[in-house]
Amino acid sequence: MDRRTFFSWIARAAKGTATGLVGIAAALRLEQALGRVEAAPAAQSPIRPPGSLSENDFRALCTRCFLCGQVCPADCIAFPNRIEGAQPPLLRAPGAMERRSIDPPVWEADDTPFILPWKKACAPVDCMQCGEVCPTGAIRSIRNDKATIGLEVKMGVALIDRKICLPWTRTSWCGACFTICPWRDEAITVDYQGRPTIHAESCTGCGLCVELCPIRYKAIAIRPPFKPDYGMVRAE
């Protein structure tokens, strides 16, 4: 029995019981998510849940039990089958040598848990439930303490594209990334003109800054500690 059939069976079995309504919704949601291909905007990367092991170890241990997604209060953990990135076209100056486009990045997710911060970011403070329920240790259990989370969680590092960031282009004041960051004044600071700067040593890579960024193409992205399976992400 494959996973899609399994979750369909759960939904049918739960019908007719008052307490089964929540189970039906959860099963159908997971059934619809399986096999999905997600699109990543240009320069964006997916990230693993907080406390995840290194990519090779994570893939070896993750059983795709979906428990982390079920307990996530932020509902930010997705289980795509494949994540396809995008690359904006390379502009060529008149008279310049023609440049070959960089292959778009592709992540073969295989229904394992990913966070897509441009859609819904992780809120690790006062949470860390995904590591508590992981049965194999693919996601480590980390004490739900802000100081401990700041030291032990490293989903990636935020990078700012100063060419489109509102304060850096002097278009307008913003402050969204600074305001939402749980470790503001540590992981991110702003200067007297409101221009943000990321401090990699203190950034957990939770992606809240990405989700809240008002720029259509996002002026901030998270770089995880792993590369795409194919292609590459071009820093903007």
N, C-alpha and C positions, 0 to 999 in steps of 0.2 A: 504494500500500500504506500503510495507516494504521499508527500506532505499535503498537497492540495486536497487529495481524497480524504486524508485523515481529518483535516480541519472541517471539511464539509460534513463528515460523519459526526463530529462533535456538535456542530450546529444543529443537525437533525435530531441528535439524541437529546439535546437540551430543550427542544421545543415541548411546550405543554406544561412546563414548570415555571412558577413565578420567579424562582431564584435563578433560573437558567437564562433569563433575558440578557444579563450582563455577559454571560458566557457566550451566548449567540453572537452578540455584537463583537466581542473580542475575536472569536473564531472567524467570523466573516471578514473582519478587518485584516487579519493575518492572511486569510485565504486570498483576498484581493491583492495584498502586497507582494505575495510570492511571485517570482518570475518577472517583476517589474523592472523596466529600464528607466533609470533616472537621468536627467540632464543636468550637468553642472555648468553654471555660467562661466564665462571666460575668466581665467586666473583663479578660479575657486577649486578647492579640494575637499573631499569628504574627510571626516575624522572618525576615530574609534571612540567608544565610550570611555569615560574617565577611569583610569586604573588598568586599562588594557595592557597586556604584555606586548613585547615586540611583535611586529607583524607576522613573522614566520611562526613564532610560538603561539600567537593568538589563533592563527588559522589551523594549527595542528590540534589545538585543544577545544576550540569552539564546536559544540555539537548542534548548533542552530535550534536550541530548545525554546528560544524566544522569550524566556523568563525576564530578561533584562528589559525588553520592550514593554512587557506587561506591567511591570512595577514602576516604570519611569513616570513620575508625576508631571514632567514637562512634556511628555509624549513626543520626545525628540529623537528616539531611536527607531531607525527604519531598517528594513531588511530587503534591500534591492538585490536583484540578480546581477545587475550590471549598471555602472555609472559612466556615462559618456560625457567627457568634457568638451569645451569649445575653445577655439582660438580666434580672436579677432584678426582680420586680414592685416598683413604687413603692408605698411605704406612705403612706397618707393619714391624717393625724390627724383625730380626730372634729371635725366642724364646719369643717374646712379646705376650701378650694376644690379641686375635683377637678383632678388633674394628668394630662396626656397622657403615656403611656409613650413612651420614646425608642425609635426603630426599632433593632432589633438590627443589629450590624455584619455585613457580608458582604465577603469578599475573593474576587475572581475570580482564582484562582491560575493556571488554564490549564496545569496540569502543570509549572509552573516551580518551582524549588527554594525551599522554605520550611523553617524550623525551628519546631516546635511545642514550646516550652520546658516546658509543663505535662506533656508526654509524655516528651521526651528533649531535653536541652539541649546546647548546644555546649560543647566543652572546648578553647578555642583555644590554650592554652599547650602547646608541644611538638607542634603539629599544623600548621594552616594549609595542609593539602594540597589543599583545594578550590580555592584560588586558583592553585595550581601547575598544575592540570590544565585549568582553564577555557580553552577555545581562543579565546574572543572577547574576553576582558577584562571580561566582565560582573561577574566576581569578580576583584578585583585580587590580584596576587601580593604577599604581604607577608612580609617576612623573619621566619623562625620564631625570634623573640627576644622574651622576655616584655616588655621595656621598649618595643620597637618595636610590638608588638601592643597594648599598653596605650595607646599614643599614636595609632595609626592605625585601630584597629578601633572602630567605633561602630554596633553593631546596634540600639541603643536605650538607654534608661535605665530602671533598676528603680525602681518606686514601691511603697511599703509602705502597706497599708491598716491604719491603726492601730486601727480599730474591731474587727478580728478577730485581729490579731497577738498571740500569746500574751504576750510580755513587756509590750507596750503596754497590754493589758487586765488585766495583773497576774494572769493566769490561772495561768501557770507560767513557769519559765525555759525557753528554747529554744536559741537560738544557732545554728540550722541554717544560715541564710543567711550569717552571719558566718564560720562554720567552713569552708564550701565555697567561698567567694569567693577566686579566685586573687589578688585585689588587696585582701584584707582589711587594715584599718587605713588604706586609701587610698580605695577605692570605697565601703566600708562600715565604719562604726565602731559600737561599742556603748557606752552610758554605764554608770554604776556599778550600774544596775538591769538591765543586760543588754538594754536597748531599742535596736534597730538604727536607724541613720540612713544614708541613701544620699547619697553625694557625687557628683552628676551629672558633674562634670568628669573624674572618674576611672573612671566606670562604663562598661564596654564593652558591656553589654547581652547578655552571653552566655547568661543564663537559668539558670545552675546553681542560683541561689538559688530560682528558681521551681520547678524540678524537685524540689528537696529539701524545700521547705516542707511541714511535716506537716499543715497545715490543709487540710481537705477542699476548701474553695473557694479555697484559695491566698490567703495574706495578702500576697503580693507579685506584681507583674506587670511585664512589660517593655513600655515604650511605644516602638515603632519610629519612625523619622523619616518615616513615611508613614501615610496615613489609609486606612480601609477604602474599598472601591469604593462601598458603600452603607451607610447608617446611620452610627452613631457608637458609639465605646466610651465608656461612662460610667465615670468614675473612681469607685471605691468609697470 
